[in-house]
Amino acid sequence: MTWNEYLWFAIPVILCWIFAGVLVFKVNRKWIVDVLMLLGISMLGLFILGLWIGQERPPLRTMGETRLWYSFFLAGIGYLTYKHWNYKWILSFATLVSSVFIVINIVKPEIHSTNLMPALQSYWFVPHVTVYILSYSMLGAATIAAIIQLRKMNKSKVDNNLYQFIDNIVYIGFGFLMLGLLMGALWAKEAWGHYWSWDPKETWAFVTCVAYLVYIHMRLNKRHPRLTLWVLPIAFVLLMITWLGVSYLPAAQSSIHVYS
C-alpha cells in the first residue's frame, strides 16, 4: 500500500469521526458512537499497517507519517477517555483535531517521502518516535481538559473529577515524554556517538520537559490553581514548536530531526 490509496481511507475515517463527535451529544444510543469511533480508528490503523508493509519500513520518518500516528493515538485516547469518564466534549475535540491532521495530509502530499537514511534504521527509531507521539496525544488531551476547567472556574464551577483526569493524563504523558527522550539519547549514542548535542530540537525538547515539570510542581503544591492550569496550554505550545516549528529554523536544517 502507498500514499496513492490514502484518500480512500482518509475520507471514511473523517466522516466516521465527525459524525461520532456530533452524535455523542445528540443520541442516547452510545453504541452508534462506539461503532463509528472504532470503525474510524480501525480504518486508519489498517492504512498505517498497509503503509508500513508497502514501504518496507515503519511510517514514522516524515512529518506526514507522524501526523498519521498523532491522529490515530489522539482519537484512541479521546475515545477511551469518553468510555471511562463519559466526557463527551473530549471525544468531540479529539475527533476534530484528529480529522484536521488527516486533512492536512490530504492537501500537502509533497511531504511524503519513502527514503529512510541509515541513521534511522536503528531499532531505537520506532519506539522513540511512537512513544513521543503517544505522549503528544495525551498532553494534547490534557490541554483541552485544562481549558475546559478554566472555563468552569470562570463560572465558579470546579470539576474535581476533571482535575483528577488532567493530573493522571499529564503524569502518564510526561512519563512517556521522558521515556521518549531517554530512547532518543540511546539512539543518538548508537548512531552518532553522543547522547546529547543540544541541537535546536533537543533544546526545545528540554524546555518543554521543564514546562511540564513546572506544572507538576505547582499542582503538588496546590497553590494558584488558575495559574497552574494556564501552564498546560503554554507547555503544549512549546511542545508543538518542538514537533512542528523547530524544523523551519535555519539552524535546524542540518539536524536529523528535520522531516522532509
Secondary structure in CASP SS format (residue, H / E / C, confidence):
PFRMAT SS
TARGET T0000
AUTHOR 0000-0000-0000
METHOD secondary structure of the structure
MODEL  1
M C 1.00
T C 1.00
W H 1.00
N H 1.00
E H 1.00
Y H 1.00
L H 1.00
W H 1.00
F H 1.00
A H 1.00
I H 1.00
P H 1.00
V H 1.00
I H 1.00
L H 1.00
C H 1.00
W H 1.00
I H 1.00
F H 1.00
A H 1.00
G H 1.00
V H 1.00
L H 1.00
V C 1.00
F C 1.00
K C 1.00
V C 1.00
N C 1.00
R C 1.00
K H 1.00
W H 1.00
I H 1.00
V H 1.00
D H 1.00
V H 1.00
L H 1.00
M H 1.00
L H 1.00
L H 1.00
G H 1.00
I H 1.00
S H 1.00
M H 1.00
L H 1.00
G H 1.00
L H 1.00
F H 1.00
I H 1.00
L H 1.00
G H 1.00
L H 1.00
W H 1.00
I H 1.00
G H 1.00
Q H 1.00
E C 1.00
R C 1.00
P C 1.00
P C 1.00
L C 1.00
R C 1.00
T C 1.00
M H 1.00
G H 1.00
E H 1.00
T H 1.00
R H 1.00
L H 1.00
W H 1.00
Y H 1.00
S H 1.00
F H 1.00
F H 1.00
L H 1.00
A H 1.00
G H 1.00
I H 1.00
G H 1.00
Y H 1.00
L H 1.00
T H 1.00
Y H 1.00
K H 1.00
H H 1.00
W H 1.00
N C 1.00
Y C 1.00
K H 1.00
W H 1.00
I H 1.00
L H 1.00
S H 1.00
F H 1.00
A H 1.00
T H 1.00
L H 1.00
V H 1.00
S H 1.00
S H 1.00
V H 1.00
F H 1.00
I H 1.00
V H 1.00
I H 1.00
N H 1.00
I H 1.00
V H 1.00
K C 1.00
P H 1.00
E H 1.00
I H 1.00
H C 1.00
S C 1.00
T C 1.00
N C 1.00
L C 1.00
M C 1.00
P H 1.00
A H 1.00
L H 1.00
Q H 1.00
S C 1.00
Y C 1.00
W C 1.00
F H 1.00
V H 1.00
P H 1.00
H H 1.00
V H 1.00
T H 1.00
V H 1.00
Y H 1.00
I H 1.00
L H 1.00
S H 1.00
Y H 1.00
S H 1.00
M H 1.00
L H 1.00
G H 1.00
A H 1.00
A H 1.00
T H 1.00
I H 1.00
A H 1.00
A H 1.00
I H 1.00
I H 1.00
Q H 1.00
L H 1.00
R H 1.00
K H 1.00
M H 1.00
N H 1.00
K C 1.00
S C 1.00
K C 1.00
V C 1.00
D C 1.00
N H 1.00
N H 1.00
L H 1.00
Y H 1.00
Q H 1.00
F H 1.00
I H 1.00
D H 1.00
N H 1.00
I H 1.00
V H 1.00
Y H 1.00
I H 1.00
G H 1.00
F H 1.00
G H 1.00
F H 1.00
L H 1.00
M H 1.00
L H 1.00
G H 1.00
L H 1.00
L H 1.00
M H 1.00
G H 1.00
A H 1.00
L H 1.00
W H 1.00
A H 1.00
K H 1.00
E H 1.00
A H 1.00
W H 1.00
G C 1.00
H C 1.00
Y C 1.00
W C 1.00
S C 1.00
W C 1.00
D C 1.00
P H 1.00
K H 1.00
E H 1.00
T H 1.00
W H 1.00
A H 1.00
F H 1.00
V H 1.00
T H 1.00
C H 1.00
V H 1.00
A H 1.00
Y H 1.00
L H 1.00
V H 1.00
Y H 1.00
I H 1.00
H H 1.00
M H 1.00
R H 1.00
L H 1.00
N H 1.00
K C 1.00
R C 1.00
H C 1.00
P H 1.00
R H 1.00
L H 1.00
T H 1.00
L H 1.00
W H 1.00
V H 1.00
L H 1.00
P H 1.00
I H 1.00
A H 1.00
F H 1.00
V H 1.00
L H 1.00
L H 1.00
M H 1.00
I H 1.00
T H 1.00
W H 1.00
L H 1.00
G H 1.00
V H 1.00
S H 1.00
Y H 1.00
L C 1.00
P H 1.00
A H 1.00
A H 1.00
Q C 1.00
S C 1.00
S C 1.00
I C 1.00
H C 1.00
V C 1.00
Y C 1.00
S C 1.00
END
